[in-house]
Amino acid sequence: MEKAEIVLNWIEDTYGTPEELAKILDYGIEMLFYLEEGSFEQKEVQNVVAAIRGIVVRLRTM
């Protein structure tokens, strides 16, 4: 299995589609620009952090 296929399978298993992961990451970028207390729910921020962490971990193992 190629690395790209492994990453795509992980994305699909974890987030459903690459587009869904892209939405989460776009939301994270938006959060970083406007992050103030009360701007976003804590769970929303945690979801974005988890997505970014997942990408970092996967990329480091490639």
C-alpha positions in Angstrom: 0.0 0.0 0.0 1.4 3.4 -0.9 1.8 6.1 1.7 -0.8 8.3 -0.1 -3.3 5.5 0.0 -2.6 4.9 3.8 -3.2 8.6 4.5 -6.4 8.7 2.4 -7.7 5.6 4.2 -6.9 7.2 7.6 -8.7 10.4 6.6 -11.8 8.4 5.4 -11.8 6.2 8.5 -11.4 9.2 10.9 -13.3 12.0 9.1 -15.4 10.4 6.4 -14.0 12.3 3.5 -11.1 14.5 2.7 -13.6 17.4 2.2 -14.8 16.9 5.8 -11.3 17.1 7.2 -10.6 20.2 5.0 -13.7 21.8 6.6 -12.5 21.1 10.1 -9.0 22.5 9.2 -10.5 25.6 7.6 -12.6 26.1 10.7 -9.4 25.8 12.8 -7.8 28.5 10.7 -10.8 30.8 11.3 -10.6 30.0 15.0 -7.0 31.0 15.2 -7.8 34.5 13.8 -10.7 35.2 16.1 -10.1 33.1 19.1 -11.5 35.0 22.1 -13.2 33.6 25.1 -16.7 32.7 24.2 -16.1 32.8 20.4 -16.2 29.0 20.0 -17.3 26.1 22.1 -14.5 24.3 23.8 -15.4 21.0 22.1 -15.2 22.8 18.7 -11.7 23.9 19.5 -10.7 20.5 20.7 -12.0 18.8 17.5 -9.8 21.1 15.4 -6.8 20.4 17.7 -7.4 16.7 17.4 -7.5 16.9 13.6 -4.3 18.8 13.4 -2.6 16.5 15.9 -3.8 13.5 13.9 -2.3 14.9 10.7 1.0 15.7 12.5 1.3 12.2 13.9 0.5 10.5 10.6 2.9 12.7 8.7 5.7 11.9 11.1 5.2 8.2 10.7 5.4 8.3 6.9 
